Amino acid sequence: MNEIIFDFLKKVNHKPKPFEYYTTPELWCDSYISRQMLAVHINDDVDLASRKKEFIDQSASWIAQRFNVSNGCKMCDFGCGPGLYTNRFARYGANVTGIDFSNTSIRYAKEQAEKDGLQIEYILHDYLTFETDESFDLITMIYCDFCVLNPHQRKLLLNKFHNLLGAEGKLLLDVSSHVQYNSKQESCICESSDNNGFWSSDPYYAFHNHFKYAQEHLLLDKFTIIEKTRVRENYNWLQCYDVEQITKELSDSGLKVIEHYSDVAGAPYSDAADEIAIVAEKQQ
């Protein structure tokens, strides 16, 4: 029995290869967990699935001014979630499209748009495989969503952005910085829930391993959820960058970085910031 327990704990604490597993759809599309994620999204008191309302208001206002988000501006928000940004952009008069593969989030976003009398096109789709003949004046991808993708997925998405941007179109995205990477330590903790916890309505134990990959400047939150009848694993990756790295990655897909900030509210760039916000356009 001791050997079985030991082998299981060894598996729980196993450090996978960089981007060895991809479980993001399971996190956002599971009917129970997606409701938990939505609750965190719309909680104005925490900076988890999305940032606090005060920052989002400030950020949306800066984006509207910087990119002339008004009548006639055609924009697309990749990973729009429950519409926290798209709703605000539509209020500025933009022609807004939001894409997300969480049915729970899209349903909530549509309900809010209808309630507020806003015309927003919401598309339930995996943005990695999204295709359209339309082009956009502004494409946004906010709250470091780009960082959860592996190198192949990021390349695919950047090529897509290049194809979808209009001639004068701009791309705004934010990424985690090396400062955030350096602030983390490897660790393992265990939690439990008797019922209606984050991971399941049934009782469970959950191990949370935090791993670092020095060569790649990559972080991983690995969750092992143990219920009476099943064991699940969830892998949340976070690629961290410096300005030179993210600039090169965009350049390899024909995108030129023209500005960078410390956040998507336009704070001046600082190499002490946890994040880097990038403005890019097509290379001439």
N, C-alpha and C positions, 0 to 999 in steps of 0.2 A: 504493500500500500504506500509506504514512504517513497518507494522508487517511482510509482505512478504520479504521486503529487509532485515530486522533484522534477520529473520530466515535463509535466504540464507547466510548472512555473518557469522552467527553462524556456519553453516555447513562448510563454507570455512575454518574457523579457528578451526574446530574440530581436536583434537589430537587423532589419532588412536592408537590402541594397537600396541606394537612392532611387526613388520612384518605382520600386519593385511592384508595388500594388497600387491600384487606383479604385477607391471606394466612394468617391464623392457623390455619385448618383444615389447610392444607398442612403447616404446621410440626408439628402435633400428630397428624395422621392418616397421614402418610407412614410406611410400614412400617419403613423404615430409620431415619429421623430420630427417630421416636417411641421407638425402642429407645435411641437416644442420649440423648434427653430423660429417659427413665426412669432410665438409669444416673446422670444428674446428680441427679435427684429423690432417689434413695435413697442418695446419697453424703453421709455425715454431716459431711464435712470442708469443704463449700462451701456458700455462700449464693447459689445460682443459681436453678434451677427451683423449689426450695423452700428453706426456711431450715434451719439446722443442728438436729440432734436435740435439743440442750440447750435451744434456744429453743422448739422445738415442744412439748417437755415442759412448759416453764414456761408457755407460752401456753395449752395445752390445760387445764392445771391452773387458771389464772386464769379462763378461759372457763367451766369447770365450776362454779367457785365463784360467779362473778358472775351466771350465768344459771341456776343450780340445775339443771345438767345431771346428771340422775339418773333413776331409774326413773320412767317416765311422761312424761319430756320428749321431745317429738316435734320432731326437728330435721332440717334439710336443708342439705348443704354443696354449694354451686354451684362447679363446677370442682374437684372433689375430688381429681383426679389419682390417684396410686397409693394413696390412703387413709391418708395420714400423720396427718391430723386425725380422720377418721371412725373409724378404728381406736381411737384414744384415747377419743373420745366414747363409743363403744360400751362400752368398759371401765368407764366411769363409770355405765353402765346406761341410757343414753339409747336411744330408738328412732330410729335414724339412717338417713337416705337420702343417698346420694352420687350426683352427676350429673357426667358428663364425656363428651366426644366422642372421647377417645382410647381406642381399643380396647386398645392395649398397656397403658395405665395402669389401665383398668377390670379387665382380665384379671388383672393383678398384684394389685390391691386385693382382688378376689374370692378369689384364692389365699391371700393373707395372712389374710383373715377366716376362711376355712375352716380354715387351719392353726391359728389361734388360738382356734377355737371360738366365733366372734362372729357374731351375727345382724345383718347389715347389708344393706340393700337398695341395690344398685348399679344405676344406670340408664345405659346407653350412649346418650347423646343430646346434641344441641346444646342447651345450656340456654337459648339465645335463643328456641327454638321448643318448649321443654318445657311441657307442660300436665298438670294433675292437678286432681281435685276435692278433694284433701286440703288441710288447712291445717296450719301449723307454729307451734310455740312459739318456735323460734329458727331463723333462716336465717343462714348464714355464707357469706362470699365473701372468701377470705384470700389474701394475698401480692399485693395490688394487681392482681388479675385484672380488676377493674372498669375500670382505667385503659387497658387495651388496646383498649377498645371506642370506636366513634365516637359522636357525640352521639345519633343516632337509636337505636343499639343500647342505649346506656345508658338512655335514656328508656323503651324497650320493657322492659328488664330491671327497672327500678325500679317500673314499673306492675305487672309480674308479681309482684315482691316484695310490693307492697301487697296484691294479691289473695290471695296465698298465706299471709300472716301471719294468725294467729288474733287474736282480740280483744285479748289481752294479749301478743301475740307481739312479739319483738324481732329487729332486723336488726343484724348485726355485719359491717362490711367495712372494709378499709383501702385508702388511696390514697396515691400519691406526693405529696410536698409541693413547694412552690416552692423550698425549700432544695435538694432534689434537682435540680430544674431548673437552678438557679443554679450548681450545682457542676459541670455538664457543659460541655464545649467541643465545637464542631464539629470533625470530624476525618475522615480517610480512611486506612485501612490495608489492606494486602493480605497474605493468607496462602496457603499451598499445602499440599497433602497428596498423597503418593504413592499411598496406599491406606488404606482404613478410617478416614478422617477423620470429623469430625462430620457433614458434609453429604452424604457419599457414600462408598460402599466403593471407588469408582473414583477415579483421580487427578483433582484439580481445583485451580483457583485461585479464591479468594474475596475479593472486595472488601467491606469493611465501612465504610459511610458513616454517620457520626453527625450528624444534623441537629437544629437547634433552631428553634422557631417562637415568637418573643417575644410576639406578641399573644395567642396561645392558651395560652402556657405548656405547650407540647407538645414532646415529644422523639420522635425517630424513629431506630431502627437499621435501616438498609437494607442487605441482604446481596445481592450479585450473585455467584452461584456458576457458574463456567465449567468445564464438562467437555468432553470431546472431541466429544461428539455433541449437547450441549444447553447452554443458558444459562437459569438460573432466577433469579428475584428474590423475596426474602422481606422483608416490611415488618413491623417490630415497633414499634407506637406506644405511647407512654406519656403519658397526660394527667396533668398535675400541678395540684394544688389548693392553695388556702388554706381555712381553716375556713368562711369566708363563702361561697365558691363551692360547696363540696360541700354545705353546708347548704341553699343555695338550690335546687340541683339535686334534692335529695331532697324538699324542700318542694313543688316543682312537680309531684311525683308523689304528693302526699298523705302524705309521710313526715316525721316530726318528729325532728330530732336532739336527743337528751336528754343525751348524754355524748360527750366526745371525749378521746382519749389519744394518746400518741406511738407506740404500737404495740399489737398484739393480745395482748400480755402484761400490759396494764394500766398501763404506765409513765405517770406524770403528763404531761399535755400540755406540750410546749415548742415555741415557734415556731422553735427551732433543729433540730428533728427532721426526718429525711428522709421520714418518713411520718406520716399522720394516721389513727388508728383511730376509727371512728364507730359509735355505738350509736344506733339510731333505732327508732321505733314509728309506728303509724298516727296521723295527726292526729285529734284528737277533734272 
